[in-house]
């Protein structure tokens, strides 16, 4: 495991500045949720941490190593996409083996050991020979999660991993993620639009707006003490109480 340090991170797409000098420290082993409305910069920040995009300026450190110019495959990260990105023509075992074969880092026996361990971790020990089309949405989600963990990465990045599930299954999978992380307490960064999901899963939430961090802290602390009207409104309308100012009277 390793912590993540973001220093002055910025990203521009042409004349549009999607990320505007973000500073953030994520502790080793913590679970952080990046939250905010569409276009706030949370997915851009995740992509810069992963190496899928390169920053215009600033730096990304994983542990003590500056990985700002390091390609994704050399950052020792696990990445789970919203779409799961399982290969439909491969069995579950072959999907899990694929990243290890690409890196050529393990022999067949070690690959088999890691696959068995990953499937046990997500409570799907008997589905290795099935194809993705033979799995439910929740099972596909857990297989994708197992694949992200297969190489024992220092940091796990989750891009809206539960958004394709129906409401009931999404709630169930939130509890599954909590249980899995108890067994594998890896540094985890989640991007989500879902306020309830972020508040439920994360040790720390980071609320973003227009390419900047509006507020960061423990979920209960941020919810109870929002620093701006934007944060209060984003986390729940109950935080805002409309009032009117009455003129002063004598006496």
C-alpha positions in Angstrom: 0.0 0.0 0.0 1.0 3.6 -0.4 -0.4 7.1 0.1 -1.0 9.6 -2.7 0.2 13.2 -2.7 -1.1 15.7 -5.3 0.8 19.0 -5.6 -0.5 21.9 -7.7 -2.1 19.6 -10.3 -3.6 21.2 -13.3 -4.9 20.0 -16.6 -6.0 22.0 -19.6 -7.7 20.9 -22.8 -7.0 23.6 -25.3 -8.3 26.8 -23.6 -10.4 25.0 -21.1 -8.7 24.5 -17.7 -10.4 21.3 -16.3 -8.2 21.2 -13.2 -6.9 24.3 -11.5 -3.9 23.7 -9.2 -5.3 21.0 -6.9 -3.4 20.0 -3.7 -4.5 16.8 -1.9 -2.9 14.3 0.5 -4.4 10.8 0.7 -3.2 8.7 3.6 -1.9 5.2 3.2 -4.8 2.7 3.5 -7.6 5.3 3.4 -10.7 5.3 1.2 -11.3 8.7 -0.4 -14.3 9.6 -2.5 -14.0 12.4 -5.1 -17.5 14.0 -5.4 -19.1 16.8 -7.3 -21.4 17.6 -10.2 -20.5 16.7 -13.8 -17.7 18.8 -15.1 -16.2 19.5 -11.7 -12.8 17.8 -12.5 -13.1 14.6 -10.4 -12.7 12.2 -13.3 -9.9 14.3 -14.7 -8.1 14.1 -11.4 -8.5 10.3 -11.3 -7.2 10.0 -14.8 -4.1 12.1 -13.9 -3.5 9.9 -10.9 -3.8 6.8 -13.1 -1.6 8.1 -15.8 -4.2 7.8 -18.5 -3.8 11.6 -19.0 -0.7 13.7 -18.2 -0.9 16.9 -16.2 -0.3 20.3 -17.7 1.6 21.1 -14.5 2.0 19.8 -11.0 2.9 16.4 -9.7 1.5 13.1 -8.5 3.4 11.1 -5.9 2.5 7.5 -5.0 4.4 6.8 -1.7 7.6 8.7 -2.1 7.9 8.2 -5.9 7.0 11.0 -8.3 5.0 9.2 -11.0 3.9 12.4 -12.9 5.6 11.2 -16.1 5.3 7.5 -15.5 3.1 5.4 -17.8 0.0 3.8 -16.3 1.4 0.2 -16.5 4.4 1.2 -14.3 2.5 3.0 -11.5 1.4 -0.2 -9.6 -2.2 0.8 -9.6 -5.5 -1.1 -10.0 -8.2 0.6 -12.1 -11.8 -0.4 -12.3 -13.9 1.3 -15.0 -17.6 2.2 -14.9 -18.2 -0.3 -17.8 -16.2 -3.1 -16.0 -14.3 -3.7 -19.4 -14.5 -7.5 -19.1 -13.4 -9.3 -22.3 -16.6 -11.1 -23.5 -14.7 -13.9 -25.3 -12.6 -14.8 -22.2 -13.6 -16.8 -19.2 -13.4 -15.2 -15.8 -10.1 -16.9 -15.1 -8.7 -15.6 -18.4 -9.9 -12.1 -17.7 -8.1 -12.2 -14.4 -5.0 -13.7 -15.9 -4.8 -11.1 -18.7 -3.0 -8.3 -16.8 -0.5 -10.7 -15.3 0.3 -12.2 -18.7 0.8 -8.7 -20.2 3.4 -7.9 -17.5 4.9 -11.3 -17.7 5.6 -11.1 -14.0 4.4 -14.5 -12.8 4.6 -18.1 -13.9 1.4 -20.1 -14.5 1.3 -21.6 -10.9 1.5 -18.1 -9.3 -1.1 -16.8 -11.7 -3.5 -19.6 -10.7 -2.8 -18.9 -7.0 -3.6 -15.2 -7.4 -6.7 -15.9 -9.4 -8.0 -18.3 -6.7 -7.2 -15.8 -4.0 -8.9 -12.9 -5.8 -12.1 -14.9 -6.5 -12.2 -16.0 -2.8 -11.9 -12.4 -1.8 -14.9 -11.4 -3.8 -16.8 -14.5 -2.7 -17.0 -16.0 -6.2 -14.7 -19.1 -5.9 -16.6 -21.3 -8.3 -17.2 -19.2 -11.5 -13.7 -19.2 -13.0 -14.8 -21.1 -16.1 -17.8 -18.9 -16.9 -18.0 -16.2 -19.4 -19.1 -12.6 -18.6 -22.4 -13.1 -20.4 -23.2 -15.9 -17.9 -22.9 -13.6 -14.9 -25.3 -11.2 -13.3 -24.4 -7.5 -13.1 -23.3 -7.8 -9.5 -21.1 -10.8 -10.3 -19.5 -8.9 -13.3 -18.8 -6.0 -10.9 -17.1 -8.2 -8.4 -15.0 -9.9 -11.2 -13.8 -6.5 -12.4 -13.0 -5.6 -8.8 -11.0 -8.9 -8.4 -9.1 -8.1 -11.6 -8.2 -4.6 -10.3 -6.7 -6.3 -7.2 -5.0 -9.2 -8.9 -1.6 -7.6 -9.0 -1.7 -6.4 -5.4 -1.5 -2.7 -6.4 -0.4 0.1 -4.1 -3.5 2.2 -5.0 -6.9 1.2 -6.2 -8.8 3.6 -8.5 -12.6 3.2 -8.9 -14.4 5.2 -11.6 -18.2 5.1 -10.9 -18.0 1.3 -10.3 -21.6 0.9 -9.0 -23.5 3.3 -11.3 -24.6 0.6 -13.8 -26.4 -1.4 -11.1 -30.0 -1.0 -10.0 -30.7 0.6 -6.6 -31.1 -2.5 -4.6 -28.0 -4.2 -6.0 -26.0 -1.0 -5.6 -26.8 -0.9 -1.9 -25.8 -4.5 -1.6 -22.5 -4.0 -3.4 -21.7 -1.0 -1.2 -21.7 -3.4 1.8 -19.7 -5.9 -0.2 -17.0 -3.3 -0.9 -16.8 -2.4 2.8 -16.3 -6.1 3.7 -13.8 -6.7 0.9 -11.7 -3.7 2.0 -11.6 -5.1 5.6 -9.6 -8.0 4.1 -7.6 -5.9 1.6 -7.2 -2.4 3.2 -5.6 -0.9 0.1 -5.5 2.9 -0.5 -8.6 3.5 -2.6 -9.8 6.5 -4.5 -13.5 6.5 -5.7 -15.1 8.8 -8.2 -18.9 9.1 -7.7 -21.9 11.3 -8.5 -23.8 9.6 -5.7 -23.6 11.5 -2.4 -24.9 8.5 -0.4 -22.4 6.2 -1.9 -19.5 8.5 -1.1 -20.7 9.3 2.4 -21.3 5.5 3.1 -18.0 4.1 1.7 -15.3 6.7 2.3 -13.1 7.6 5.2 -12.7 11.1 3.6 -14.8 12.9 1.0 -13.4 15.5 -1.4 -16.1 17.8 -2.9 -15.0 19.5 -6.1 -16.3 22.4 -8.1 -15.1 23.9 -11.4 -11.7 22.2 -11.2 -11.0 23.0 -7.6 -11.5 21.4 -4.2 -14.3 23.1 -2.4 -14.0 21.1 0.8 -12.3 17.9 2.1 -12.6 16.0 5.3 -14.4 13.1 7.1 -17.9 12.6 5.8 -19.7 13.4 9.0 -17.6 16.5 9.6 -18.2 17.9 6.1 -21.9 17.1 6.2 -22.3 18.7 9.6 -20.1 21.7 8.9 -20.1 22.6 5.2 -17.8 25.6 4.6 -19.8 26.9 1.6 -23.4 27.0 0.4 -22.4 24.9 -2.6 -21.1 22.0 -0.3 -24.2 22.2 1.8 -26.5 22.1 -1.2 -24.5 19.3 -2.9 -24.6 17.0 0.1 -28.3 17.5 0.8 -30.9 20.2 0.6 -31.8 19.6 4.3 -28.6 21.5 5.1 -30.1 24.7 3.7 -32.7 26.6 5.6 -34.2 29.5 3.8 -34.6 32.6 6.0 -35.7 36.2 5.5 -34.2 39.2 7.2 -36.7 41.4 9.0 -36.1 45.1 9.6 -35.0 46.0 13.1 -37.6 47.3 15.5 -37.3 49.7 18.3 -36.9 48.7 21.9 
